[in-house]
Amino acid sequence: MYFYDIRYMFVTTKVVIIYSLSIFRVFSLCKFITNNMKSFLYIIAFAASVLIVFLSNAKGVPQAVTKAPGESGFDCGACHSGGNFNTSITLHVKDSSGNIVTQYEPDKTYQLEVMVTGQNNAKSYGFQMVALSDSDNKDQGRWTNLGTNVKTQNMLQRKYILQSNPRQDGIFTATWQAPPTDLGSVSFYFSGLAVNLNGSNTGDSPVSSKLTLPSSTISSLSDFHLNVVKIFPNPARNIIYISSSENVQPLGIFNSQGQKMSVNLTDPEKGIDISALPAGLYFLQHQGVFPHTVQTRSFIKD
Ligand code: HEC
């Protein structure tokens, strides 16, 4: 709520400056101008530049509000509310042939489309989005080719994309180049806002969502490994088994925050009991089928 206060301060300052300027005009403008022409011009120039800075902020978004981990937990509703637009938001990630993908390949380039829609005559729409690797919540990939009314902004040591101005059709586009190496799954956190364009944060309706894309690494060497070591069943509720043409020694099971889980790995042939783990995405680290390599397979606990 810190930025919220600052924002309010900005708005209040704006009002105070405009107000005092007009009082000023009424009471002592003529006398002041004749006596202090130079300082008067300085003050006007200063007030104007302050106003320009604040007003130019008006169509951006002053804060990271996609509900991604590491943020304050709000969407645009931190400041905007009061609308009845029933806003919804969808993200499509498309490959170069325009097909919607559900996995990403390292280093490949994807076309992203955020679509914000609203009912009851919403006038315009805004959005914000960030892409984070699930393992460490660091921002991933490279944003290029930003569509009309889309800009990037650094916040919380991450690069966000967001509206530079609202769009009437609610469709915001950008190109995203996936991270150069396989980092496991990446999640897109995005929030949208349907607005009434009344120049304030009232009468608007926020929404937010998340899309996770697992990685699909296709390279000759790792493909070979992928084919020889498999975890089944996947997803699993109680017991997982490692299937492999050679003897594979499990080393540890980690959650998506990278924390090692306490799981009994002593007799993997009989299966690994994962019934005590909370539902979610996990990584089994095992000694590779080639000696001295450590590899990771992911699985989902139901
Ligand atoms: C910290 C407070 C704050 C947050 C968070 C915030 N806004 Fe705003 N926004 C404002 C204020 C205040 C205004 C009113 C105009 C101004 O002074 O900038 C505004 C105005 C707007 C407008 C013009 C609205 C209209 O009806 O004229 C749009 C569009 C907008 N914001 C989009 C967004 C989007 C999209 C998000 C979330 C991703 C967002 N804002 C998050 C404070 C915020």
Residues whose N, C-alpha, C, O or C-beta is under 5 A from the ligand:
A	BS01	HEC	F3 Y4 R7 N57 A58 K59 G60 V61 P62 Q63 V65 D75 C76 A78 C79 G126 F127 Q128 P166 S191 G192 L193 V195 N196 L197 N198 G199 S200 N201
